[in-house]
Amino acid sequence: ALDRGQSGSVTLDCLVDASGRVACTVASEDPPNWGFGEASLRAARLFRMAPATADGRPTNGGRVRIPMRWNVGE
């Protein structure tokens, strides 16, 4: 994609665990099959978020959708 100057966008559907780590799947990818989904999943491994809480304690199961845009030359 980079060599061809192709930009793309991805939306990830993620679950947040009690430690703030995310486990994501690709909900949408445009254009498909250019590797933007895979690149977004690799990047998401580094993400940390505030977990959902119950009675003031962190819990598993928070859900978040993360839009990502991959731009070439910007």
N, C-alpha and C positions, 0 to 999 in steps of 0.2 A: 504494500500500500504506500509506504513512504517513497519508494523508488518511482512509483507511478503518480505521485502527488494526490493520492486518494484520501480524503477525510471520511470520517464515519461517526456514528453515534450508537450508543448501547444503553439499555436500561437493565440494571441488575435488580433482582428480587432477593433480598437478604434477610436472614434470621440473625438476631443478635443474642449471644449467650450472656450469662451472668457476669462473665469477665470482660465483656465488651468486644469480644471477637465476633467477626461476621462470617457466615457461611452463605455463599451466594450462588444463584443460577442466572443464566441469561434469559431475561424476559423478552427482549427484542434487540435486534442488531440490524443496522442499516449502513451500508449495503451488506447483505449476508455473504458469508464465506470469504471475507477478506482478512480475517484474523482479529477483528476488533473485539469480539466477544471473549476470545481466549486471552487477549491482552488485558482486558478489563478484569477478568477473573484473577489473573496473576497479580494485578495491582491491588485488588480488594483484599488479598491475603494480608496486606500491611495495614488495613484500616482498623481503627478502634473507635467504638462509639459508647456513649453512656447507655448502660443496660436499662431495661424496664425495671421498675421496682414494685414490690408488694409489701405493704407494712414497713416501708423504709428500707427494705433489703433488695439487693439486685436479684433478678430472676431471669431465667431463660425464656426465649420465645418472643422477644420484641421483633417487630418486622419493619423493614424500611425498603423503599425503592430508591435506587441511586442512578440518576441519569449521568452519563459520561459522554463527552464529546472529544473526539480525536481530530485535531486540526493539523494540517500540513502547512508549513511556512508562515505561521502566525505567531 
